[in-house]
C-alpha cells in the first residue's frame, strides 16, 4: 500500500479546505467568579516566522514591543520541525511522540487510518489528539477561551471545544479578525474569554513559495507586524490586563530546487507517509523491515535512514512513541535537500521539517504585558515550556504530566 504526500502541497491545501467563516459558540458556559479576576492572554502564532525575521525584515512593532518586554534568542521547535506537531506541542506542553500528532502525515496501526493535514474529517476528529490543550484546561476550570485558529481548536478534544472558535479558512480579512478579538474582550465579564489563540499563515506561505530571503517573505513579515500593531492599539482601548505571547512553530531554509532533490524510494509492500523532508515506512514483518532498512542505508545519498528505535534521543521521538504512530523506518533528508516523487507537482524554494537542532529551523518567542518583566532577555529554549507559562499567567492548575517545566520561563514573570 503506497501513500505519498508533499508536505508543502498539504500545508497549502489545508489553507483552503474549509471556507466556513461562521463563529462557533458553545452555549451555556460562563467564567466562574474567581476566574473573572484573572488576567488575559492573547497567544499569537506566526507560522514559519524564523527566529531572525524580525531584525532581518525590520518588524518594527514586534521589535519595539519585545524590547520593552521579553525576548528569547530563539525558540527550538520539537522534532519534526513541522506545523501541526509544533502547534500542538505549544498548546499541550508535550513532545509530538507524547501527544500523538507525530507529523503532518502519519499512519495509525490501530485505527488502520492515515492522518494528514489536508483531510478535514481527520483534522476535526478530536480522538486523534492526546494531551490537554490550554483551552481545554481553561474550560475544565471554568475559564472561557477563544480561538481564531490553532491546530486542534476545531476538534472536540476530550469532548471540549473553546467557547468561541472558527473553522480554519483564509477568507476573512485581518481587520475583521482583529475586530472579533476586540468583540470577545468587550463581552460582559462572565462571557469574556481570558485565553485567546490567534494564527497568521502568511509568512509561512511566502517563505515556502519564494524562499526565506525573498521580498514576498519580507512583505508578509511586515503585514503581520502591522497587524499586531493594529491589534495592540484596538485592545489597549479596553484597558484590560492583557498579556501577549508571540510564537512560531518553526523556521525556514533555502532550497536548490534543481539540484538538491532526492528521488523518494518506493517500497511497494510497506505503507509510506511521505513529505519533502522526511518519510516514514510502516511494515508488518520484522525481517522485511530489517531488509528494507539495510538496503536503504546502503544506497542513501543526502538522507539518513533510521530504525524507529535508533532516532536521536534528543528528538524524544521513536523510542517515546506513545500512540504507535511513528514508522518502523524513518528517512530524514539532509538540510537543503528534499524528497520528490511522481506526485510532486512543484518544488518550492523554502522548506522546513529538518532536524530541529539546525539554526534555520528555530522559531521566535516574544512576550509583553503587565505580567512580564521589562527589557528581559532569555536564551534559546524548547517550545514545550510555553504551556506551563501560560497556565501560570492564567492561574490554571496543570492536571496531568507534561514535558514542559515552569522553571524554564518562570523568571520572565514579574
C-alpha atoms as a printed R data frame, in Angstrom:
    type eleno elety resid chain resno       x      y      z
1   ATOM     1    CA   UNK     A     1   0.000  0.000  0.000
2   ATOM     2    CA   UNK     A     2   1.531  3.303 -1.051
3   ATOM     3    CA   UNK     A     3   0.687  6.719  0.256
4   ATOM     4    CA   UNK     A     4   2.535  9.763 -0.969
5   ATOM     5    CA   UNK     A     5   2.121 13.350  0.131
6   ATOM     6    CA   UNK     A     6   4.087 16.501 -0.481
7   ATOM     7    CA   UNK     A     7   4.379 18.395  2.800
8   ATOM     8    CA   UNK     A     8   4.181 21.781  1.119
9   ATOM     9    CA   UNK     A     9   1.201 20.789 -1.005
10  ATOM    10    CA   UNK     A    10  -0.531 19.559  2.123
11  ATOM    11    CA   UNK     A    11   0.038 22.807  4.001
12  ATOM    12    CA   UNK     A    12  -1.225 24.925  1.150
13  ATOM    13    CA   UNK     A    13  -4.186 22.633  0.551
14  ATOM    14    CA   UNK     A    14  -5.073 22.785  4.222
15  ATOM    15    CA   UNK     A    15  -5.441 26.533  3.889
16  ATOM    16    CA   UNK     A    16  -8.368 26.120  1.517
17  ATOM    17    CA   UNK     A    17 -10.237 23.016  2.611
18  ATOM    18    CA   UNK     A    18 -12.658 24.896  4.857
19  ATOM    19    CA   UNK     A    19 -14.357 28.152  3.925
20  ATOM    20    CA   UNK     A    20 -16.869 28.254  6.767
21  ATOM    21    CA   UNK     A    21 -16.443 31.760  8.194
22  ATOM    22    CA   UNK     A    22 -19.074 31.322 10.932
23  ATOM    23    CA   UNK     A    23 -18.118 31.858 14.543
24  ATOM    24    CA   UNK     A    24 -18.999 28.791 16.601
25  ATOM    25    CA   UNK     A    25 -20.140 29.412 20.168
26  ATOM    26    CA   UNK     A    26 -20.601 26.746 22.817
27  ATOM    27    CA   UNK     A    27 -23.699 27.779 24.737
28  ATOM    28    CA   UNK     A    28 -24.204 27.681 28.488
29  ATOM    29    CA   UNK     A    29 -20.688 28.443 29.668
30  ATOM    30    CA   UNK     A    30 -19.632 31.289 31.939
31  ATOM    31    CA   UNK     A    31 -16.487 32.258 33.774
32  ATOM    32    CA   UNK     A    32 -16.614 31.404 37.456
33  ATOM    33    CA   UNK     A    33 -16.474 34.401 39.780
34  ATOM    34    CA   UNK     A    34 -12.850 33.667 40.711
35  ATOM    35    CA   UNK     A    35 -11.794 33.279 37.067
36  ATOM    36    CA   UNK     A    36 -13.267 36.655 36.219
37  ATOM    37    CA   UNK     A    37 -10.482 38.183 38.332
38  ATOM    38    CA   UNK     A    38  -7.694 36.589 36.276
39  ATOM    39    CA   UNK     A    39  -5.698 38.462 33.618
40  ATOM    40    CA   UNK     A    40  -5.893 37.787 29.877
41  ATOM    41    CA   UNK     A    41  -3.513 36.098 27.465
42  ATOM    42    CA   UNK     A    42  -3.520 36.518 23.690
43  ATOM    43    CA   UNK     A    43  -1.221 33.849 22.268
44  ATOM    44    CA   UNK     A    44  -0.317 34.601 18.649
45  ATOM    45    CA   UNK     A    45   1.371 32.167 16.299
46  ATOM    46    CA   UNK     A    46   3.109 33.457 13.166
47  ATOM    47    CA   UNK     A    47   3.569 30.307 11.100
48  ATOM    48    CA   UNK     A    48   7.062 29.965  9.657
49  ATOM    49    CA   UNK     A    49   8.419 33.098 11.385
50  ATOM    50    CA   UNK     A    50  12.098 32.258 11.680
51  ATOM    51    CA   UNK     A    51  13.947 33.385 14.802
52  ATOM    52    CA   UNK     A    52  15.777 36.176 12.930
53  ATOM    53    CA   UNK     A    53  12.966 37.546 10.739
54  ATOM    54    CA   UNK     A    54  12.081 40.469 12.995
55  ATOM    55    CA   UNK     A    55  15.545 42.033 12.567
56  ATOM    56    CA   UNK     A    56  16.065 40.760  9.038
57  ATOM    57    CA   UNK     A    57  12.872 42.385  7.752
58  ATOM    58    CA   UNK     A    58  12.555 45.273 10.246
59  ATOM    59    CA   UNK     A    59   9.370 44.268 12.019
60  ATOM    60    CA   UNK     A    60   9.389 47.486 13.992
61  ATOM    61    CA   UNK     A    61   6.285 46.845 16.128
62  ATOM    62    CA   UNK     A    62   7.488 43.411 17.233
63  ATOM    63    CA   UNK     A    63  10.993 44.697 17.866
64  ATOM    64    CA   UNK     A    64   9.778 47.628 19.963
65  ATOM    65    CA   UNK     A    65   7.199 45.640 21.918
66  ATOM    66    CA   UNK     A    66   9.531 42.733 22.667
67  ATOM    67    CA   UNK     A    67  12.343 45.120 23.542
68  ATOM    68    CA   UNK     A    68  10.052 46.577 26.190
69  ATOM    69    CA   UNK     A    69   9.097 43.067 27.352
70  ATOM    70    CA   UNK     A    70  10.667 39.619 26.995
71  ATOM    71    CA   UNK     A    71  12.585 38.237 24.013
72  ATOM    72    CA   UNK     A    72  14.296 34.878 23.599
73  ATOM    73    CA   UNK     A    73  17.362 34.423 21.422
74  ATOM    74    CA   UNK     A    74  15.268 31.753 19.694
75  ATOM    75    CA   UNK     A    75  12.771 29.013 20.490
76  ATOM    76    CA   UNK     A    76  13.587 25.480 19.425
77  ATOM    77    CA   UNK     A    77  10.763 23.555 17.761
78  ATOM    78    CA   UNK     A    78  10.069 19.944 18.570
79  ATOM    79    CA   UNK     A    79  11.087 17.314 16.041
80  ATOM    80    CA   UNK     A    80   9.876 17.136 13.326
81  ATOM    81    CA   UNK     A    81  10.016 20.893 12.679
82  ATOM    82    CA   UNK     A    82   6.597 20.918 11.002
83  ATOM    83    CA   UNK     A    83   3.420 22.941 11.532
84  ATOM    84    CA   UNK     A    84   0.936 20.551 13.098
85  ATOM    85    CA   UNK     A    85   3.285 18.739 15.516
86  ATOM    86    CA   UNK     A    86   4.698 22.025 16.824
87  ATOM    87    CA   UNK     A    87   1.473 23.972 17.161
88  ATOM    88    CA   UNK     A    88   0.126 21.071 19.164
89  ATOM    89    CA   UNK     A    89   3.304 20.882 21.296
90  ATOM    90    CA   UNK     A    90   2.975 24.587 22.085
91  ATOM    91    CA   UNK     A    91  -0.628 24.181 23.201
92  ATOM    92    CA   UNK     A    92  -0.131 20.936 25.218
93  ATOM    93    CA   UNK     A    93   3.411 21.161 26.611
94  ATOM    94    CA   UNK     A    94   4.163 17.707 25.173
95  ATOM    95    CA   UNK     A    95   6.586 16.381 22.591
96  ATOM    96    CA   UNK     A    96   4.885 15.060 19.422
97  ATOM    97    CA   UNK     A    97   5.589 11.447 20.363
98  ATOM    98    CA   UNK     A    98   3.689 12.084 23.617
99  ATOM    99    CA   UNK     A    99   0.672 13.969 22.211
100 ATOM   100    CA   UNK     A   100   0.231 11.839 19.091
101 ATOM   101    CA   UNK     A   101   0.482 14.371 16.239
102 ATOM   102    CA   UNK     A   102   3.848 12.996 15.173
103 ATOM   103    CA   UNK     A   103   3.957 14.561 11.688
104 ATOM   104    CA   UNK     A   104   1.761 16.413  9.228
105 ATOM   105    CA   UNK     A   105   1.081 12.969  7.731
106 ATOM   106    CA   UNK     A   106   1.266  9.663  9.578
107 ATOM   107    CA   UNK     A   107  -0.390  6.245  9.812
108 ATOM   108    CA   UNK     A   108  -2.106  4.797 12.871
109 ATOM   109    CA   UNK     A   109  -1.831  1.000 13.018
110 ATOM   110    CA   UNK     A   110  -4.679  0.587 15.488
111 ATOM   111    CA   UNK     A   111  -7.152  2.687 13.514
112 ATOM   112    CA   UNK     A   112  -5.727  1.493 10.195
113 ATOM   113    CA   UNK     A   113  -6.154  5.084  9.044
114 ATOM   114    CA   UNK     A   114  -3.956  7.928  7.931
115 ATOM   115    CA   UNK     A   115  -3.962 11.391  9.464
116 ATOM   116    CA   UNK     A   116  -2.995 14.188  7.106
117 ATOM   117    CA   UNK     A   117  -3.495 17.884  7.441
118 ATOM   118    CA   UNK     A   118  -5.457 18.226  4.203
119 ATOM   119    CA   UNK     A   119  -8.102 15.723  5.361
120 ATOM   120    CA   UNK     A   120 -10.789 17.815  7.056
121 ATOM   121    CA   UNK     A   121 -12.585 14.811  8.537
122 ATOM   122    CA   UNK     A   122  -9.486 13.560 10.331
123 ATOM   123    CA   UNK     A   123  -8.311 17.022 11.422
124 ATOM   124    CA   UNK     A   124 -11.683 17.675 13.070
125 ATOM   125    CA   UNK     A   125 -11.752 14.274 14.828
126 ATOM   126    CA   UNK     A   126 -10.764 15.056 18.422
127 ATOM   127    CA   UNK     A   127  -9.855 11.455 19.178
128 ATOM   128    CA   UNK     A   128  -6.584 11.853 17.273
129 ATOM   129    CA   UNK     A   129  -5.265 14.399 19.783
130 ATOM   130    CA   UNK     A   130  -3.653 13.482 23.082
131 ATOM   131    CA   UNK     A   131  -2.782 15.753 25.966
132 ATOM   132    CA   UNK     A   132  -4.860 18.627 27.319
133 ATOM   133    CA   UNK     A   133  -4.721 21.780 25.179
134 ATOM   134    CA   UNK     A   134  -4.680 25.060 27.068
135 ATOM   135    CA   UNK     A   135  -8.253 25.892 26.048
136 ATOM   136    CA   UNK     A   136  -9.453 22.510 27.342
137 ATOM   137    CA   UNK     A   137  -7.579 23.077 30.606
138 ATOM   138    CA   UNK     A   138  -9.180 26.524 30.918
139 ATOM   139    CA   UNK     A   139 -12.705 25.320 30.160
140 ATOM   140    CA   UNK     A   140 -12.342 22.458 32.649
141 ATOM   141    CA   UNK     A   141 -11.556 25.055 35.320
142 ATOM   142    CA   UNK     A   142 -14.477 27.326 34.360
143 ATOM   143    CA   UNK     A   143 -12.448 29.888 32.435
144 ATOM   144    CA   UNK     A   144 -13.677 30.762 28.962
145 ATOM   145    CA   UNK     A   145 -11.386 30.535 25.939
146 ATOM   146    CA   UNK     A   146 -11.497 31.603 22.295
147 ATOM   147    CA   UNK     A   147  -9.550 30.620 19.209
148 ATOM   148    CA   UNK     A   148  -9.133 32.353 15.891
149 ATOM   149    CA   UNK     A   149  -7.407 29.219 14.580
150 ATOM   150    CA   UNK     A   150  -4.915 26.858 16.145
151 ATOM   151    CA   UNK     A   151  -4.171 23.223 15.448
152 ATOM   152    CA   UNK     A   152  -6.819 21.199 17.278
153 ATOM   153    CA   UNK     A   153  -9.110 24.132 18.070
154 ATOM   154    CA   UNK     A   154 -11.852 22.949 15.702
155 ATOM   155    CA   UNK     A   155 -11.787 19.447 17.197
156 ATOM   156    CA   UNK     A   156 -13.667 18.200 20.253
157 ATOM   157    CA   UNK     A   157 -10.572 17.176 22.207
158 ATOM   158    CA   UNK     A   158 -11.697 15.455 25.395
159 ATOM   159    CA   UNK     A   159 -15.174 16.352 24.059
160 ATOM   160    CA   UNK     A   160 -14.338 20.036 24.531
161 ATOM   161    CA   UNK     A   161 -14.092 22.966 22.123
162 ATOM   162    CA   UNK     A   162 -13.057 26.509 23.023
163 ATOM   163    CA   UNK     A   163 -16.171 28.501 23.912
164 ATOM   164    CA   UNK     A   164 -15.632 30.665 20.810
165 ATOM   165    CA   UNK     A   165 -13.863 29.267 17.740
166 ATOM   166    CA   UNK     A   166 -13.696 29.239 13.957
167 ATOM   167    CA   UNK     A   167 -13.037 26.515 11.435
168 ATOM   168    CA   UNK     A   168  -9.839 27.197  9.551
169 ATOM   169    CA   UNK     A   169 -10.078 29.326  6.423
170 ATOM   170    CA   UNK     A   170  -8.288 32.304  4.890
171 ATOM   171    CA   UNK     A   171 -11.291 34.157  3.546
172 ATOM   172    CA   UNK     A   172 -11.808 36.534  6.471
173 ATOM   173    CA   UNK     A   173  -9.712 39.702  6.302
174 ATOM   174    CA   UNK     A   174  -7.361 40.720  9.080
175 ATOM   175    CA   UNK     A   175  -9.358 43.785 10.165
176 ATOM   176    CA   UNK     A   176 -12.419 41.648 10.778
177 ATOM   177    CA   UNK     A   177 -10.380 39.101 12.672
178 ATOM   178    CA   UNK     A   178  -8.898 41.797 14.898
179 ATOM   179    CA   UNK     A   179 -12.361 43.238 15.485
180 ATOM   180    CA   UNK     A   180 -13.540 39.787 16.603
181 ATOM   181    CA   UNK     A   181 -10.807 39.745 19.257
182 ATOM   182    CA   UNK     A   182 -11.932 43.193 20.417
183 ATOM   183    CA   UNK     A   183 -15.532 41.994 20.487
184 ATOM   184    CA   UNK     A   184 -14.597 39.000 22.616
185 ATOM   185    CA   UNK     A   185 -12.792 41.197 25.129
186 ATOM   186    CA   UNK     A   186 -15.729 43.627 25.193
187 ATOM   187    CA   UNK     A   187 -18.178 40.961 26.368
188 ATOM   188    CA   UNK     A   188 -19.546 41.036 29.936
189 ATOM   189    CA   UNK     A   189 -17.080 39.590 32.436
190 ATOM   190    CA   UNK     A   190 -18.892 36.282 32.786
191 ATOM   191    CA   UNK     A   191 -18.776 35.734 28.995
192 ATOM   192    CA   UNK     A   192 -15.335 37.199 28.229
193 ATOM   193    CA   UNK     A   193 -12.558 34.760 27.197
194 ATOM   194    CA   UNK     A   194  -9.335 35.004 29.182
195 ATOM   195    CA   UNK     A   195  -7.320 32.843 26.784
196 ATOM   196    CA   UNK     A   196  -7.306 33.731 23.090
197 ATOM   197    CA   UNK     A   197  -5.246 31.968 20.418
198 ATOM   198    CA   UNK     A   198  -4.673 33.703 17.090
199 ATOM   199    CA   UNK     A   199  -2.850 32.471 13.976
200 ATOM   200    CA   UNK     A   200  -1.129 34.097 10.981
201 ATOM   201    CA   UNK     A   201  -0.348 31.845  7.956
202 ATOM   202    CA   UNK     A   202   1.106 34.464  5.597
203 ATOM   203    CA   UNK     A   203   4.813 34.303  6.445
204 ATOM   204    CA   UNK     A   204   4.927 30.518  6.049
205 ATOM   205    CA   UNK     A   205   3.128 30.680  2.695
206 ATOM   206    CA   UNK     A   206   5.531 33.209  1.239
207 ATOM   207    CA   UNK     A   207   8.581 31.526  2.752
208 ATOM   208    CA   UNK     A   208   7.643 28.281  1.008
209 ATOM   209    CA   UNK     A   209   6.702 29.822 -2.329
210 ATOM   210    CA   UNK     A   210   9.552 32.311 -2.694
211 ATOM   211    CA   UNK     A   211  12.153 31.402 -0.075
212 ATOM   212    CA   UNK     A   212  13.145 32.949  3.270
213 ATOM   213    CA   UNK     A   213  15.222 35.731  1.699
214 ATOM   214    CA   UNK     A   214  12.554 36.943 -0.736
215 ATOM   215    CA   UNK     A   215  10.783 40.270 -0.966
216 ATOM   216    CA   UNK     A   216   7.494 38.370 -0.665
217 ATOM   217    CA   UNK     A   217   8.527 36.945  2.703
218 ATOM   218    CA   UNK     A   218   9.616 40.423  3.831
219 ATOM   219    CA   UNK     A   219   6.219 41.820  2.821
220 ATOM   220    CA   UNK     A   220   4.444 39.053  4.744
221 ATOM   221    CA   UNK     A   221   6.515 39.761  7.861
222 ATOM   222    CA   UNK     A   222   5.689 43.449  7.643
223 ATOM   223    CA   UNK     A   223   1.993 42.678  7.091
224 ATOM   224    CA   UNK     A   224   1.901 40.593 10.255
225 ATOM   225    CA   UNK     A   225   3.903 43.189 12.159
226 ATOM   226    CA   UNK     A   226   1.464 45.941 11.150
227 ATOM   227    CA   UNK     A   227  -1.499 43.722 12.040
228 ATOM   228    CA   UNK     A   228  -0.171 43.048 15.534
229 ATOM   229    CA   UNK     A   229   0.305 46.797 15.925
230 ATOM   230    CA   UNK     A   230  -3.356 47.297 14.953
231 ATOM   231    CA   UNK     A   231  -4.481 44.642 17.423
232 ATOM   232    CA   UNK     A   232  -2.464 46.212 20.232
233 ATOM   233    CA   UNK     A   233  -3.925 49.665 19.532
234 ATOM   234    CA   UNK     A   234  -7.502 48.364 19.421
235 ATOM   235    CA   UNK     A   235  -7.250 46.152 22.503
236 ATOM   236    CA   UNK     A   236  -5.469 48.805 24.588
237 ATOM   237    CA   UNK     A   237  -8.590 50.978 24.408
238 ATOM   238    CA   UNK     A   238 -10.406 48.394 26.574
239 ATOM   239    CA   UNK     A   239  -7.982 48.983 29.494
240 ATOM   240    CA   UNK     A   240  -7.739 45.291 30.385
241 ATOM   241    CA   UNK     A   241  -4.681 43.473 31.813
242 ATOM   242    CA   UNK     A   242  -3.807 41.697 28.559
243 ATOM   243    CA   UNK     A   243  -0.552 39.774 28.146
244 ATOM   244    CA   UNK     A   244   0.725 38.960 24.658
245 ATOM   245    CA   UNK     A   245   2.806 35.932 23.754
246 ATOM   246    CA   UNK     A   246   4.198 35.725 20.211
247 ATOM   247    CA   UNK     A   247   5.440 32.354 18.996
248 ATOM   248    CA   UNK     A   248   6.101 30.497 15.779
249 ATOM   249    CA   UNK     A   249   6.156 26.817 15.008
250 ATOM   250    CA   UNK     A   250   9.425 26.562 13.068
251 ATOM   251    CA   UNK     A   251  11.830 28.456 10.851
252 ATOM   252    CA   UNK     A   252  12.618 28.127  7.143
253 ATOM   253    CA   UNK     A   253  15.634 27.366  4.971
254 ATOM   254    CA   UNK     A   254  16.518 27.951  1.327
255 ATOM   255    CA   UNK     A   255  16.356 25.122 -1.197
256 ATOM   256    CA   UNK     A   256  18.087 24.483 -4.502
257 ATOM   257    CA   UNK     A   257  15.022 23.138 -6.319
258 ATOM   258    CA   UNK     A   258  17.024 21.978 -9.327
259 ATOM   259    CA   UNK     A   259  19.953 20.084 -7.813
260 ATOM   260    CA   UNK     A   260  19.129 19.321 -4.177
261 ATOM   261    CA   UNK     A   261  16.490 16.688 -4.777
262 ATOM   262    CA   UNK     A   262  16.311 13.050 -3.766
263 ATOM   263    CA   UNK     A   263  14.155 10.597 -5.674
264 ATOM   264    CA   UNK     A   264  11.920  9.150 -2.969
265 ATOM   265    CA   UNK     A   265  12.471  5.394 -2.622
266 ATOM   266    CA   UNK     A   266   9.429  3.242 -3.358
267 ATOM   267    CA   UNK     A   267   8.774  0.190 -1.170
268 ATOM   268    CA   UNK     A   268   5.632 -1.388 -2.570
269 ATOM   269    CA   UNK     A   269   4.766 -3.666  0.336
270 ATOM   270    CA   UNK     A   270   5.095 -1.017  3.054
271 ATOM   271    CA   UNK     A   271   2.794  1.847  3.971
272 ATOM   272    CA   UNK     A   272   4.501  5.157  3.231
273 ATOM   273    CA   UNK     A   273   3.852  8.537  4.881
274 ATOM   274    CA   UNK     A   274   5.883 10.881  2.742
275 ATOM   275    CA   UNK     A   275   6.878 14.522  2.995
276 ATOM   276    CA   UNK     A   276   9.574 16.564  1.326
277 ATOM   277    CA   UNK     A   277  11.958 16.473  4.291
278 ATOM   278    CA   UNK     A   278  11.014 13.195  5.967
279 ATOM   279    CA   UNK     A   279   9.489  9.830  5.074
280 ATOM   280    CA   UNK     A   280   8.159  7.073  7.311
281 ATOM   281    CA   UNK     A   281   7.731  3.433  6.269
282 ATOM   282    CA   UNK     A   282   5.440  1.067  8.169
283 ATOM   283    CA   UNK     A   283   5.844 -2.698  7.915
284 ATOM   284    CA   UNK     A   284   4.181 -5.714  9.484
285 ATOM   285    CA   UNK     A   285   7.143 -8.102  9.239
286 ATOM   286    CA   UNK     A   286  10.253 -7.587 11.324
287 ATOM   287    CA   UNK     A   287  12.539 -9.424  8.916
288 ATOM   288    CA   UNK     A   288  11.222 -7.434  5.965
289 ATOM   289    CA   UNK     A   289  11.666 -4.149  7.862
290 ATOM   290    CA   UNK     A   290  15.295 -5.042  8.606
291 ATOM   291    CA   UNK     A   291  15.935 -5.994  4.970
292 ATOM   292    CA   UNK     A   292  14.480 -2.733  3.644
293 ATOM   293    CA   UNK     A   293  16.382 -0.739  6.257
294 ATOM   294    CA   UNK     A   294  19.703 -2.358  5.328
295 ATOM   295    CA   UNK     A   295  19.045 -1.815  1.638
296 ATOM   296    CA   UNK     A   296  18.126  1.851  2.084
297 ATOM   297    CA   UNK     A   297  21.190  2.522  4.227
298 ATOM   298    CA   UNK     A   298  23.460  1.106  1.538
299 ATOM   299    CA   UNK     A   299  22.032  3.389 -1.127
300 ATOM   300    CA   UNK     A   300  21.219  6.518  0.902
301 ATOM   301    CA   UNK     A   301  22.530  9.767 -0.544
302 ATOM   302    CA   UNK     A   302  21.824 13.107  1.166
303 ATOM   303    CA   UNK     A   303  19.466 11.483  3.660
304 ATOM   304    CA   UNK     A   304  19.834  9.429  6.841
305 ATOM   305    CA   UNK     A   305  17.981  6.172  7.452
306 ATOM   306    CA   UNK     A   306  16.900  5.291 10.979
307 ATOM   307    CA   UNK     A   307  15.096  2.393 12.523
308 ATOM   308    CA   UNK     A   308  12.442  3.785 14.830
309 ATOM   309    CA   UNK     A   309  14.448  2.888 17.921
310 ATOM   310    CA   UNK     A   310  17.626  4.481 16.503
311 ATOM   311    CA   UNK     A   311  16.367  8.053 16.261
312 ATOM   312    CA   UNK     A   312  18.382 10.549 18.342
313 ATOM   313    CA   UNK     A   313  17.341 10.648 21.991
314 ATOM   314    CA   UNK     A   314  17.252 14.457 21.889
315 ATOM   315    CA   UNK     A   315  14.308 14.217 19.465
316 ATOM   316    CA   UNK     A   316  12.163 12.456 22.109
317 ATOM   317    CA   UNK     A   317  10.697 10.611 19.144
318 ATOM   318    CA   UNK     A   318  10.944  6.957 18.092
319 ATOM   319    CA   UNK     A   319  11.535  5.324 21.456
320 ATOM   320    CA   UNK     A   320   8.871  7.510 23.101
321 ATOM   321    CA   UNK     A   321   6.073  6.802 20.593
322 ATOM   322    CA   UNK     A   322   3.108  6.616 22.986
323 ATOM   323    CA   UNK     A   323   0.474  6.208 20.259
324 ATOM   324    CA   UNK     A   324   2.484  3.859 17.977
325 ATOM   325    CA   UNK     A   325   2.221  6.231 15.023
326 ATOM   326    CA   UNK     A   326   5.880  6.620 14.075
327 ATOM   327    CA   UNK     A   327   7.138  4.498 11.187
328 ATOM   328    CA   UNK     A   328   9.392  1.477 11.595
329 ATOM   329    CA   UNK     A   329  11.869  3.156  9.239
330 ATOM   330    CA   UNK     A   330  12.419  6.914  9.116
331 ATOM   331    CA   UNK     A   331  14.233  8.713  6.307
332 ATOM   332    CA   UNK     A   332  15.433 12.237  7.110
333 ATOM   333    CA   UNK     A   333  16.693 14.473  4.298
334 ATOM   334    CA   UNK     A   334  19.882 16.446  4.652
335 ATOM   335    CA   UNK     A   335  19.175 20.139  5.187
336 ATOM   336    CA   UNK     A   336  18.628 21.852  1.858
337 ATOM   337    CA   UNK     A   337  17.613 18.623  0.131
338 ATOM   338    CA   UNK     A   338  14.122 17.264 -0.395
339 ATOM   339    CA   UNK     A   339  12.425 14.031 -1.398
340 ATOM   340    CA   UNK     A   340  10.463 14.115 -4.650
341 ATOM   341    CA   UNK     A   341   8.170 11.520 -6.194
342 ATOM   342    CA   UNK     A   342   5.781 11.127 -9.087
343 ATOM   343    CA   UNK     A   343   3.103 13.143 -7.297
344 ATOM   344    CA   UNK     A   344   5.304 16.160 -6.560
345 ATOM   345    CA   UNK     A   345   3.748 18.951 -8.626
346 ATOM   346    CA   UNK     A   346   6.012 21.829 -7.742
347 ATOM   347    CA   UNK     A   347   9.310 22.248 -5.962
348 ATOM   348    CA   UNK     A   348   9.261 25.184 -3.590
349 ATOM   349    CA   UNK     A   349  12.406 27.166 -2.682
350 ATOM   350    CA   UNK     A   350  11.646 27.348  1.037
351 ATOM   351    CA   UNK     A   351  11.322 24.369  3.375
352 ATOM   352    CA   UNK     A   352  11.315 23.283  6.996
353 ATOM   353    CA   UNK     A   353  10.850 19.931  8.723
354 ATOM   354    CA   UNK     A   354  14.542 19.165  9.158
355 ATOM   355    CA   UNK     A   355  16.497 18.322 12.304
356 ATOM   356    CA   UNK     A   356  15.340 20.747 14.981
357 ATOM   357    CA   UNK     A   357  18.951 21.385 16.045
358 ATOM   358    CA   UNK     A   358  19.550 23.363 12.855
359 ATOM   359    CA   UNK     A   359  19.659 27.109 13.416
360 ATOM   360    CA   UNK     A   360  17.364 27.938 10.490
361 ATOM   361    CA   UNK     A   361  14.642 25.714 11.952
362 ATOM   362    CA   UNK     A   362  14.491 27.897 15.079
363 ATOM   363    CA   UNK     A   363  11.283 29.773 15.878
364 ATOM   364    CA   UNK     A   364  10.587 33.029 17.694
365 ATOM   365    CA   UNK     A   365   9.384 33.836 21.225
366 ATOM   366    CA   UNK     A   366   8.369 37.298 22.406
367 ATOM   367    CA   UNK     A   367   6.126 38.395 25.258
368 ATOM   368    CA   UNK     A   368   4.928 41.609 26.845
369 ATOM   369    CA   UNK     A   369   2.172 42.850 29.103
370 ATOM   370    CA   UNK     A   370   1.583 43.596 32.783
371 ATOM   371    CA   UNK     A   371   2.731 40.145 33.943
372 ATOM   372    CA   UNK     A   372   6.096 40.228 32.172
373 ATOM   373    CA   UNK     A   373   9.396 41.794 33.102
374 ATOM   374    CA   UNK     A   374  10.664 44.719 31.060
375 ATOM   375    CA   UNK     A   375  13.737 44.634 28.814
376 ATOM   376    CA   UNK     A   376  14.363 40.992 29.694
377 ATOM   377    CA   UNK     A   377  16.350 38.589 27.521
378 ATOM   378    CA   UNK     A   378  16.451 34.802 27.742
379 ATOM   379    CA   UNK     A   379  18.427 32.092 25.992
380 ATOM   380    CA   UNK     A   380  17.044 29.649 23.436
381 ATOM   381    CA   UNK     A   381  14.611 27.130 24.939
382 ATOM   382    CA   UNK     A   382  12.310 24.310 23.782
383 ATOM   383    CA   UNK     A   383   8.734 25.236 22.861
384 ATOM   384    CA   UNK     A   384   7.177 22.720 25.292
385 ATOM   385    CA   UNK     A   385   7.862 25.192 28.119
386 ATOM   386    CA   UNK     A   386   5.343 27.774 26.850
387 ATOM   387    CA   UNK     A   387   2.395 25.714 28.160
388 ATOM   388    CA   UNK     A   388   3.212 25.938 31.885
389 ATOM   389    CA   UNK     A   389   3.998 29.649 31.461
390 ATOM   390    CA   UNK     A   390   0.521 30.379 30.060
391 ATOM   391    CA   UNK     A   391  -1.116 28.180 32.680
392 ATOM   392    CA   UNK     A   392   0.636 30.125 35.446
393 ATOM   393    CA   UNK     A   393  -0.285 33.509 33.963
394 ATOM   394    CA   UNK     A   394  -3.960 32.473 33.923
395 ATOM   395    CA   UNK     A   395  -3.896 30.810 37.345
396 ATOM   396    CA   UNK     A   396  -4.713 27.387 35.887
397 ATOM   397    CA   UNK     A   397  -3.712 24.161 37.612
398 ATOM   398    CA   UNK     A   398  -1.962 21.638 35.357
399 ATOM   399    CA   UNK     A   399  -3.780 18.367 35.890
400 ATOM   400    CA   UNK     A   400  -1.586 15.810 34.114
401 ATOM   401    CA   UNK     A   401   2.079 15.140 33.445
402 ATOM   402    CA   UNK     A   402   3.606 17.326 30.724
403 ATOM   403    CA   UNK     A   403   7.097 17.658 29.295
404 ATOM   404    CA   UNK     A   404   7.306 21.424 29.791
405 ATOM   405    CA   UNK     A   405   8.644 22.924 33.031
406 ATOM   406    CA   UNK     A   406   7.648 26.265 34.531
407 ATOM   407    CA   UNK     A   407  11.187 26.754 35.860
408 ATOM   408    CA   UNK     A   408  12.461 27.434 32.335
409 ATOM   409    CA   UNK     A   409  10.374 30.592 31.801
410 ATOM   410    CA   UNK     A   410   9.367 31.496 35.332
411 ATOM   411    CA   UNK     A   411  11.994 34.241 35.507
412 ATOM   412    CA   UNK     A   412  10.188 36.096 32.695
413 ATOM   413    CA   UNK     A   413   7.320 36.903 35.024
414 ATOM   414    CA   UNK     A   414   7.393 39.880 37.358
